[in-house]
Amino acid sequence: MEHHPAAAWLTEAAASAVQHGSGNLLRVVLIMMVLGCVLTAWFLLRGYKRKDD
């Protein structure tokens, strides 16, 4: 296994994105944003639930 510095890995990833397009990356980013918003809303709104006993 070779060790690549972070800058070399980032450059290689950017070059790969140019060749293959950014469709997959954009898809992953959008899915993560939606999941993050849902989890944040759940975390914030769960404190507002009241138990009326």
N, C-alpha and C positions, 0 to 999 in steps of 0.2 A: 504494500500500500504506500503510495507516495504522499508526501506532505506538501500541500500547496498553500502559500500565504493567502490571507483573506482577499487581498487586492487582486491576485491572479484568479482566484475563484470567482470573484465578482465580475471581472472582465470577461471571463469565459462564459458566465451565465448571461451577461448582456449581449455578447456576440451570438449566443445560441438563440436568445429571444428575438434578435433581429432576423435570423435565418428562418425561424419557425413561426414567427408572429407572436403576439402577446395574448392570444385568445385564452389559453389555459391559465396563464398567470392572472389575467383579469377575472376569469371565472372564479378562481380560488380566492382572490381578494374580496370579491363581492359576496361570496358565500360566507367567508369569515366575518365580514362586516355585518351581515344579516344575523348570523348566529350571535355575534357580540351584542348587537342591539337587543335581541330577544332575551339573552341571559341577563343583561343589565336591567331591562324592564322588569323581568321576573324578580331579580334581587331587590330592586327598589320598591316594587309594588307588594311584595309579600309581607312587608311590615305593616301595611294598611289593613290587612285582613283582621276583622274583629270577631271574637267568639261571644255571642250573646247567649249566655247561660241563664 
